[in-house]
């Protein structure tokens, strides 16, 4: 079973905090792998003339792991999303 818990909170002036980058993997059979990471990040949205930029950074910590192979304990992610204006043909 895979779960992707998502929490996001908007702050002022385009800033926000989020916890939406981790995916929980839970196997119900005995002796199979289970991994539960927790993430926390922040970002900012800039609006220009018809263009929006979303830049964010988040960190992830593996809170629980069992019967897994090589699993990172800590992860850092950076991202930049560009939203172009709507073009009509």
PDB file as gemmi writes it, atoms N, CA and C in Angstrom:
CRYST1    1.000    1.000    1.000  90.00  90.00  90.00 P 1                      
ATOM      1  N   UNK A   1       0.847  -1.159   0.000  1.00  0.00           N  
ATOM      2  CA  UNK A   1       0.000   0.000   0.000  1.00  0.00           C  
ATOM      3  C   UNK A   1       0.900   1.232   0.000  1.00  0.00           C  
ATOM      4  N   UNK A   2       0.552   2.195  -0.829  1.00  0.00           N  
ATOM      5  CA  UNK A   2       1.286   3.461  -0.870  1.00  0.00           C  
ATOM      6  C   UNK A   2       0.348   4.583  -0.455  1.00  0.00           C  
ATOM      7  N   UNK A   3       0.826   5.427   0.437  1.00  0.00           N  
ATOM      8  CA  UNK A   3       0.092   6.607   0.884  1.00  0.00           C  
ATOM      9  C   UNK A   3       0.946   7.841   0.651  1.00  0.00           C  
ATOM     10  N   UNK A   4       0.328   8.925   0.286  1.00  0.00           N  
ATOM     11  CA  UNK A   4       1.050  10.176   0.082  1.00  0.00           C  
ATOM     12  C   UNK A   4       0.319  11.277   0.858  1.00  0.00           C  
ATOM     13  N   UNK A   5       0.622  11.430   2.156  1.00  0.00           N  
ATOM     14  CA  UNK A   5      -0.046  12.466   2.945  1.00  0.00           C  
ATOM     15  C   UNK A   5       0.424  13.851   2.511  1.00  0.00           C  
ATOM     16  N   UNK A   6      -0.521  14.772   2.346  1.00  0.00           N  
ATOM     17  CA  UNK A   6      -0.197  16.117   1.878  1.00  0.00           C  
ATOM     18  C   UNK A   6      -0.818  17.164   2.800  1.00  0.00           C  
ATOM     19  N   UNK A   7       0.021  18.067   3.273  1.00  0.00           N  
ATOM     20  CA  UNK A   7      -0.425  19.200   4.080  1.00  0.00           C  
ATOM     21  C   UNK A   7       0.278  20.434   3.534  1.00  0.00           C  
ATOM     22  N   UNK A   8      -0.488  21.502   3.341  1.00  0.00           N  
ATOM     23  CA  UNK A   8       0.075  22.749   2.825  1.00  0.00           C  
ATOM     24  C   UNK A   8      -0.603  23.919   3.526  1.00  0.00           C  
ATOM     25  N   UNK A   9       0.180  24.952   3.824  1.00  0.00           N  
ATOM     26  CA  UNK A   9      -0.368  26.128   4.490  1.00  0.00           C  
ATOM     27  C   UNK A   9       0.217  27.377   3.831  1.00  0.00           C  
ATOM     28  N   UNK A  10      -0.658  28.251   3.376  1.00  0.00           N  
ATOM     29  CA  UNK A  10      -0.221  29.487   2.716  1.00  0.00           C  
ATOM     30  C   UNK A  10       0.066  30.565   3.758  1.00  0.00           C  
ATOM     31  N   UNK A  11       1.194  31.225   3.575  1.00  0.00           N  
ATOM     32  CA  UNK A  11       1.580  32.346   4.420  1.00  0.00           C  
ATOM     33  C   UNK A  11       1.391  33.634   3.620  1.00  0.00           C  
ATOM     34  N   UNK A  12       1.907  34.717   4.071  1.00  0.00           N  
ATOM     35  CA  UNK A  12       1.770  35.996   3.374  1.00  0.00           C  
ATOM     36  C   UNK A  12       2.801  36.168   2.268  1.00  0.00           C  
ATOM     37  N   UNK A  13       2.465  37.026   1.326  1.00  0.00           N  
ATOM     38  CA  UNK A  13       3.365  37.457   0.249  1.00  0.00           C  
ATOM     39  C   UNK A  13       3.902  36.311  -0.606  1.00  0.00           C  
ATOM     40  N   UNK A  14       3.084  35.304  -0.845  1.00  0.00           N  
ATOM     41  CA  UNK A  14       3.477  34.214  -1.730  1.00  0.00           C  
ATOM     42  C   UNK A  14       4.240  33.082  -1.076  1.00  0.00           C  
ATOM     43  N   UNK A  15       4.547  33.166   0.198  1.00  0.00           N  
ATOM     44  CA  UNK A  15       5.270  32.112   0.893  1.00  0.00           C  
ATOM     45  C   UNK A  15       4.315  31.022   1.349  1.00  0.00           C  
ATOM     46  N   UNK A  16       4.804  29.809   1.454  1.00  0.00           N  
ATOM     47  CA  UNK A  16       4.001  28.697   1.956  1.00  0.00           C  
ATOM     48  C   UNK A  16       4.911  27.648   2.586  1.00  0.00           C  
ATOM     49  N   UNK A  17       4.312  26.812   3.443  1.00  0.00           N  
ATOM     50  CA  UNK A  17       5.014  25.655   3.994  1.00  0.00           C  
ATOM     51  C   UNK A  17       4.238  24.422   3.564  1.00  0.00           C  
ATOM     52  N   UNK A  18       4.941  23.316   3.434  1.00  0.00           N  
ATOM     53  CA  UNK A  18       4.289  22.111   2.921  1.00  0.00           C  
ATOM     54  C   UNK A  18       4.931  20.857   3.496  1.00  0.00           C  
ATOM     55  N   UNK A  19       4.167  19.795   3.466  1.00  0.00           N  
ATOM     56  CA  UNK A  19       4.649  18.462   3.788  1.00  0.00           C  
ATOM     57  C   UNK A  19       3.969  17.516   2.815  1.00  0.00           C  
ATOM     58  N   UNK A  20       4.510  17.449   1.603  1.00  0.00           N  
ATOM     59  CA  UNK A  20       3.831  16.657   0.574  1.00  0.00           C  
ATOM     60  C   UNK A  20       4.783  15.878  -0.326  1.00  0.00           C  
ATOM     61  N   UNK A  21       6.030  15.744   0.051  1.00  0.00           N  
ATOM     62  CA  UNK A  21       6.998  15.081  -0.824  1.00  0.00           C  
ATOM     63  C   UNK A  21       7.262  13.621  -0.462  1.00  0.00           C  
ATOM     64  N   UNK A  22       6.778  13.177   0.665  1.00  0.00           N  
ATOM     65  CA  UNK A  22       7.086  11.804   1.071  1.00  0.00           C  
ATOM     66  C   UNK A  22       5.984  10.835   0.657  1.00  0.00           C  
ATOM     67  N   UNK A  23       6.390   9.624   0.347  1.00  0.00           N  
ATOM     68  CA  UNK A  23       5.463   8.552   0.013  1.00  0.00           C  
ATOM     69  C   UNK A  23       5.690   7.397   0.987  1.00  0.00           C  
ATOM     70  N   UNK A  24       4.657   7.050   1.717  1.00  0.00           N  
ATOM     71  CA  UNK A  24       4.742   5.950   2.673  1.00  0.00           C  
ATOM     72  C   UNK A  24       4.492   4.640   1.931  1.00  0.00           C  
ATOM     73  N   UNK A  25       5.359   3.669   2.138  1.00  0.00           N  
ATOM     74  CA  UNK A  25       5.211   2.353   1.528  1.00  0.00           C  
ATOM     75  C   UNK A  25       5.048   1.340   2.660  1.00  0.00           C  
ATOM     76  N   UNK A  26       3.864   0.744   2.736  1.00  0.00           N  
ATOM     77  CA  UNK A  26       3.553  -0.204   3.802  1.00  0.00           C  
ATOM     78  C   UNK A  26       3.159  -1.531   3.153  1.00  0.00           C  
ATOM     79  N   UNK A  27       3.921  -2.560   3.454  1.00  0.00           N  
ATOM     80  CA  UNK A  27       3.609  -3.911   2.985  1.00  0.00           C  
ATOM     81  C   UNK A  27       3.075  -4.705   4.164  1.00  0.00           C  
ATOM     82  N   UNK A  28       1.945  -5.342   3.993  1.00  0.00           N  
ATOM     83  CA  UNK A  28       1.255  -6.014   5.089  1.00  0.00           C  
ATOM     84  C   UNK A  28       1.732  -7.458   5.311  1.00  0.00           C  
ATOM     85  N   UNK A  29       2.506  -8.007   4.407  1.00  0.00           N  
ATOM     86  CA  UNK A  29       3.003  -9.367   4.595  1.00  0.00           C  
ATOM     87  C   UNK A  29       4.183  -9.367   5.556  1.00  0.00           C  
ATOM     88  N   UNK A  30       4.296 -10.420   6.313  1.00  0.00           N  
ATOM     89  CA  UNK A  30       5.397 -10.537   7.275  1.00  0.00           C  
ATOM     90  C   UNK A  30       6.732 -10.654   6.540  1.00  0.00           C  
ATOM     91  N   UNK A  31       7.716  -9.878   6.968  1.00  0.00           N  
ATOM     92  CA  UNK A  31       9.044  -9.936   6.381  1.00  0.00           C  
ATOM     93  C   UNK A  31       9.228  -9.089   5.137  1.00  0.00           C  
ATOM     94  N   UNK A  32       8.249  -8.280   4.776  1.00  0.00           N  
ATOM     95  CA  UNK A  32       8.382  -7.411   3.606  1.00  0.00           C  
ATOM     96  C   UNK A  32       8.712  -5.992   4.049  1.00  0.00           C  
ATOM     97  N   UNK A  33       9.168  -5.178   3.107  1.00  0.00           N  
ATOM     98  CA  UNK A  33       9.690  -3.860   3.458  1.00  0.00           C  
ATOM     99  C   UNK A  33       8.580  -2.852   3.743  1.00  0.00           C  
ATOM    100  N   UNK A  34       8.867  -1.985   4.694  1.00  0.00           N  
ATOM    101  CA  UNK A  34       7.988  -0.873   5.061  1.00  0.00           C  
ATOM    102  C   UNK A  34       8.862   0.349   5.259  1.00  0.00           C  
ATOM    103  N   UNK A  35       8.409   1.493   4.715  1.00  0.00           N  
ATOM    104  CA  UNK A  35       9.190   2.737   4.816  1.00  0.00           C  
ATOM    105  C   UNK A  35       8.224   3.888   5.028  1.00  0.00           C  
ATOM    106  N   UNK A  36       8.445   4.673   6.090  1.00  0.00           N  
ATOM    107  CA  UNK A  36       7.593   5.823   6.403  1.00  0.00           C  
ATOM    108  C   UNK A  36       8.482   7.054   6.592  1.00  0.00           C  
ATOM    109  N   UNK A  37       8.625   7.883   5.555  1.00  0.00           N  
ATOM    110  CA  UNK A  37       9.383   9.127   5.687  1.00  0.00           C  
ATOM    111  C   UNK A  37       8.454  10.298   6.054  1.00  0.00           C  
ATOM    112  N   UNK A  38       9.042  11.332   6.620  1.00  0.00           N  
ATOM    113  CA  UNK A  38       8.316  12.564   6.972  1.00  0.00           C  
ATOM    114  C   UNK A  38       9.035  13.720   6.287  1.00  0.00           C  
ATOM    115  N   UNK A  39       8.268  14.589   5.614  1.00  0.00           N  
ATOM    116  CA  UNK A  39       8.887  15.706   4.900  1.00  0.00           C  
ATOM    117  C   UNK A  39       8.358  17.040   5.414  1.00  0.00           C  
ATOM    118  N   UNK A  40       9.168  18.073   5.237  1.00  0.00           N  
ATOM    119  CA  UNK A  40       8.788  19.445   5.581  1.00  0.00           C  
ATOM    120  C   UNK A  40       9.554  20.378   4.663  1.00  0.00           C  
ATOM    121  N   UNK A  41       8.848  21.347   4.093  1.00  0.00           N  
ATOM    122  CA  UNK A  41       9.501  22.272   3.171  1.00  0.00           C  
ATOM    123  C   UNK A  41       8.801  23.608   3.130  1.00  0.00           C  
ATOM    124  N   UNK A  42       9.410  24.526   2.397  1.00  0.00           N  
ATOM    125  CA  UNK A  42       8.822  25.852   2.217  1.00  0.00           C  
ATOM    126  C   UNK A  42       9.104  26.321   0.801  1.00  0.00           C  
ATOM    127  N   UNK A  43       8.335  27.284   0.365  1.00  0.00           N  
ATOM    128  CA  UNK A  43       8.513  27.807  -0.979  1.00  0.00           C  
ATOM    129  C   UNK A  43       7.903  29.181  -1.133  1.00  0.00           C  
ATOM    130  N   UNK A  44       8.093  29.759  -2.312  1.00  0.00           N  
ATOM    131  CA  UNK A  44       7.565  31.083  -2.613  1.00  0.00           C  
ATOM    132  C   UNK A  44       7.110  31.111  -4.064  1.00  0.00           C  
ATOM    133  N   UNK A  45       5.991  31.806  -4.295  1.00  0.00           N  
ATOM    134  CA  UNK A  45       5.445  31.984  -5.642  1.00  0.00           C  
ATOM    135  C   UNK A  45       5.604  33.443  -6.027  1.00  0.00           C  
ATOM    136  N   UNK A  46       6.235  33.668  -7.181  1.00  0.00           N  
ATOM    137  CA  UNK A  46       6.377  35.022  -7.727  1.00  0.00           C  
ATOM    138  C   UNK A  46       5.475  35.147  -8.944  1.00  0.00           C  
ATOM    139  N   UNK A  47       4.747  36.259  -9.032  1.00  0.00           N  
ATOM    140  CA  UNK A  47       3.866  36.490 -10.178  1.00  0.00           C  
ATOM    141  C   UNK A  47       4.390  37.668 -10.980  1.00  0.00           C  
ATOM    142  N   UNK A  48       4.578  37.422 -12.266  1.00  0.00           N  
ATOM    143  CA  UNK A  48       4.998  38.454 -13.201  1.00  0.00           C  
ATOM    144  C   UNK A  48       3.863  38.660 -14.199  1.00  0.00           C  
ATOM    145  N   UNK A  49       4.098  39.383 -15.244  1.00  0.00           N  
ATOM    146  CA  UNK A  49       3.074  39.625 -16.256  1.00  0.00           C  
ATOM    147  C   UNK A  49       2.703  38.325 -16.959  1.00  0.00           C  
ATOM    148  N   UNK A  50       1.658  37.660 -16.483  1.00  0.00           N  
ATOM    149  CA  UNK A  50       1.191  36.427 -17.095  1.00  0.00           C  
ATOM    150  C   UNK A  50       2.041  35.203 -16.802  1.00  0.00           C  
ATOM    151  N   UNK A  51       3.116  35.350 -16.055  1.00  0.00           N  
ATOM    152  CA  UNK A  51       4.035  34.259 -15.759  1.00  0.00           C  
ATOM    153  C   UNK A  51       4.132  34.090 -14.247  1.00  0.00           C  
ATOM    154  N   UNK A  52       4.175  32.855 -13.802  1.00  0.00           N  
ATOM    155  CA  UNK A  52       4.346  32.583 -12.375  1.00  0.00           C  
ATOM    156  C   UNK A  52       5.514  31.616 -12.176  1.00  0.00           C  
ATOM    157  N   UNK A  53       6.314  31.881 -11.142  1.00  0.00           N  
ATOM    158  CA  UNK A  53       7.429  31.011 -10.767  1.00  0.00           C  
ATOM    159  C   UNK A  53       7.186  30.491  -9.357  1.00  0.00           C  
ATOM    160  N   UNK A  54       7.399  29.219  -9.164  1.00  0.00           N  
ATOM    161  CA  UNK A  54       7.251  28.593  -7.860  1.00  0.00           C  
ATOM    162  C   UNK A  54       8.572  27.914  -7.527  1.00  0.00           C  
ATOM    163  N   UNK A  55       9.288  28.426  -6.529  1.00  0.00           N  
ATOM    164  CA  UNK A  55      10.558  27.841  -6.099  1.00  0.00           C  
ATOM    165  C   UNK A  55      10.370  27.269  -4.695  1.00  0.00           C  
ATOM    166  N   UNK A  56      10.890  26.068  -4.461  1.00  0.00           N  
ATOM    167  CA  UNK A  56      10.714  25.437  -3.160  1.00  0.00           C  
ATOM    168  C   UNK A  56      11.907  24.565  -2.796  1.00  0.00           C  
ATOM    169  N   UNK A  57      12.024  24.297  -1.509  1.00  0.00           N  
ATOM    170  CA  UNK A  57      13.028  23.380  -0.972  1.00  0.00           C  
ATOM    171  C   UNK A  57      12.347  22.582   0.138  1.00  0.00           C  
ATOM    172  N   UNK A  58      12.670  21.309   0.221  1.00  0.00           N  
ATOM    173  CA  UNK A  58      12.089  20.481   1.271  1.00  0.00           C  
ATOM    174  C   UNK A  58      13.097  19.429   1.714  1.00  0.00           C  
ATOM    175  N   UNK A  59      12.934  19.013   2.935  1.00  0.00           N  
ATOM    176  CA  UNK A  59      13.774  17.961   3.498  1.00  0.00           C  
ATOM    177  C   UNK A  59      12.913  16.783   3.909  1.00  0.00           C  
ATOM    178  N   UNK A  60      13.514  15.601   3.908  1.00  0.00           N  
ATOM    179  CA  UNK A  60      12.777  14.391   4.252  1.00  0.00           C  
ATOM    180  C   UNK A  60      13.626  13.548   5.185  1.00  0.00           C  
ATOM    181  N   UNK A  61      12.985  13.013   6.210  1.00  0.00           N  
ATOM    182  CA  UNK A  61      13.641  12.152   7.182  1.00  0.00           C  
ATOM    183  C   UNK A  61      12.884  10.832   7.227  1.00  0.00           C  
ATOM    184  N   UNK A  62      13.579   9.722   7.126  1.00  0.00           N  
ATOM    185  CA  UNK A  62      12.942   8.411   7.197  1.00  0.00           C  
ATOM    186  C   UNK A  62      12.724   8.069   8.661  1.00  0.00           C  
ATOM    187  N   UNK A  63      11.485   8.221   9.112  1.00  0.00           N  
ATOM    188  CA  UNK A  63      11.141   8.007  10.517  1.00  0.00           C  
ATOM    189  C   UNK A  63      11.085   6.523  10.876  1.00  0.00           C  
ATOM    190  N   UNK A  64      10.669   5.684   9.924  1.00  0.00           N  
ATOM    191  CA  UNK A  64      10.545   4.254  10.196  1.00  0.00           C  
ATOM    192  C   UNK A  64      10.894   3.471   8.944  1.00  0.00           C  
ATOM    193  N   UNK A  65      11.704   2.445   9.122  1.00  0.00           N  
ATOM    194  CA  UNK A  65      12.009   1.533   8.020  1.00  0.00           C  
ATOM    195  C   UNK A  65      12.255   0.145   8.591  1.00  0.00           C  
ATOM    196  N   UNK A  66      11.759  -0.845   7.868  1.00  0.00           N  
ATOM    197  CA  UNK A  66      11.897  -2.226   8.320  1.00  0.00           C  
ATOM    198  C   UNK A  66      12.041  -3.124   7.099  1.00  0.00           C  
ATOM    199  N   UNK A  67      12.989  -3.990   7.128  1.00  0.00           N  
ATOM    200  CA  UNK A  67      13.263  -4.948   6.051  1.00  0.00           C  
ATOM    201  C   UNK A  67      13.523  -4.262   4.711  1.00  0.00           C  
ATOM    202  N   UNK A  68      14.127  -3.106   4.740  1.00  0.00           N  
ATOM    203  CA  UNK A  68      14.443  -2.410   3.492  1.00  0.00           C  
ATOM    204  C   UNK A  68      15.912  -2.602   3.161  1.00  0.00           C  
ATOM    205  N   UNK A  69      16.216  -2.476   1.896  1.00  0.00           N  
ATOM    206  CA  UNK A  69      17.612  -2.535   1.467  1.00  0.00           C  
ATOM    207  C   UNK A  69      18.290  -1.210   1.776  1.00  0.00           C  
ATOM    208  N   UNK A  70      18.966  -0.672   0.815  1.00  0.00           N  
ATOM    209  CA  UNK A  70      19.609   0.629   0.985  1.00  0.00           C  
ATOM    210  C   UNK A  70      18.529   1.699   0.896  1.00  0.00           C  
ATOM    211  N   UNK A  71      18.319   2.410   1.983  1.00  0.00           N  
ATOM    212  CA  UNK A  71      17.303   3.456   2.063  1.00  0.00           C  
ATOM    213  C   UNK A  71      17.941   4.708   2.633  1.00  0.00           C  
ATOM    214  N   UNK A  72      17.808   5.861   1.956  1.00  0.00           N  
ATOM    215  CA  UNK A  72      18.402   7.077   2.499  1.00  0.00           C  
ATOM    216  C   UNK A  72      17.691   7.511   3.783  1.00  0.00           C  
ATOM    217  N   UNK A  73      18.467   7.948   4.763  1.00  0.00           N  
ATOM    218  CA  UNK A  73      17.893   8.417   6.023  1.00  0.00           C  
ATOM    219  C   UNK A  73      17.418   9.859   5.885  1.00  0.00           C  
ATOM    220  N   UNK A  74      18.167  10.668   5.112  1.00  0.00           N  
ATOM    221  CA  UNK A  74      17.824  12.078   4.898  1.00  0.00           C  
ATOM    222  C   UNK A  74      17.837  12.383   3.405  1.00  0.00           C  
ATOM    223  N   UNK A  75      16.924  13.232   2.967  1.00  0.00           N  
ATOM    224  CA  UNK A  75      16.858  13.648   1.570  1.00  0.00           C  
ATOM    225  C   UNK A  75      16.540  15.138   1.531  1.00  0.00           C  
ATOM    226  N   UNK A  76      17.176  15.861   0.625  1.00  0.00           N  
ATOM    227  CA  UNK A  76      16.879  17.281   0.399  1.00  0.00           C  
ATOM    228  C   UNK A  76      16.486  17.442  -1.060  1.00  0.00           C  
ATOM    229  N   UNK A  77      15.380  18.151  -1.301  1.00  0.00           N  
ATOM    230  CA  UNK A  77      14.885  18.376  -2.666  1.00  0.00           C  
ATOM    231  C   UNK A  77      14.749  19.867  -2.928  1.00  0.00           C  
ATOM    232  N   UNK A  78      15.095  20.259  -4.151  1.00  0.00           N  
ATOM    233  CA  UNK A  78      14.913  21.628  -4.620  1.00  0.00           C  
ATOM    234  C   UNK A  78      14.037  21.570  -5.867  1.00  0.00           C  
ATOM    235  N   UNK A  79      13.225  22.591  -6.074  1.00  0.00           N  
ATOM    236  CA  UNK A  79      12.381  22.582  -7.259  1.00  0.00           C  
ATOM    237  C   UNK A  79      12.048  23.974  -7.754  1.00  0.00           C  
ATOM    238  N   UNK A  80      11.796  24.073  -9.043  1.00  0.00           N  
ATOM    239  CA  UNK A  80      11.377  25.315  -9.679  1.00  0.00           C  
ATOM    240  C   UNK A  80      10.327  24.958 -10.722  1.00  0.00           C  
ATOM    241  N   UNK A  81       9.144  25.544 -10.574  1.00  0.00           N  
ATOM    242  CA  UNK A  81       8.054  25.307 -11.505  1.00  0.00           C  
ATOM    243  C   UNK A  81       7.727  26.616 -12.204  1.00  0.00           C  
ATOM    244  N   UNK A  82       7.626  26.566 -13.519  1.00  0.00           N  
ATOM    245  CA  UNK A  82       7.289  27.743 -14.318  1.00  0.00           C  
ATOM    246  C   UNK A  82       5.902  27.540 -14.925  1.00  0.00           C  
ATOM    247  N   UNK A  83       4.999  28.456 -14.655  1.00  0.00           N  
ATOM    248  CA  UNK A  83       3.651  28.398 -15.218  1.00  0.00           C  
ATOM    249  C   UNK A  83       3.556  29.472 -16.282  1.00  0.00           C  
ATOM    250  N   UNK A  84       3.432  29.035 -17.550  1.00  0.00           N  
ATOM    251  CA  UNK A  84       3.341  29.968 -18.665  1.00  0.00           C  
ATOM    252  C   UNK A  84       1.911  30.426 -18.844  1.00  0.00           C  
ATOM    253  N   UNK A  85       1.721  31.616 -19.415  1.00  0.00           N  
ATOM    254  CA  UNK A  85       0.356  32.101 -19.636  1.00  0.00           C  
ATOM    255  C   UNK A  85      -0.377  31.237 -20.660  1.00  0.00           C  
ATOM    256  N   UNK A  86      -1.678  31.327 -20.643  1.00  0.00           N  
ATOM    257  CA  UNK A  86      -2.524  30.555 -21.558  1.00  0.00           C  
ATOM    258  C   UNK A  86      -2.453  31.157 -22.953  1.00  0.00           C  
ATOM    259  N   UNK A  87      -2.037  30.344 -23.911  1.00  0.00           N  
ATOM    260  CA  UNK A  87      -1.977  30.787 -25.301  1.00  0.00           C  
ATOM    261  C   UNK A  87      -3.135  30.192 -26.073  1.00  0.00           C  
ATOM    262  N   UNK A  88      -3.820  30.996 -26.854  1.00  0.00           N  
ATOM    263  CA  UNK A  88      -4.901  30.497 -27.686  1.00  0.00           C  
ATOM    264  C   UNK A  88      -4.452  30.502 -29.124  1.00  0.00           C  
ATOM    265  N   UNK A  89      -4.770  29.447 -29.831  1.00  0.00           N  
ATOM    266  CA  UNK A  89      -4.397  29.343 -31.240  1.00  0.00           C  
ATOM    267  C   UNK A  89      -5.543  29.728 -32.130  1.00  0.00           C  
TER     268      UNK A  89                                                      
END                                                                             
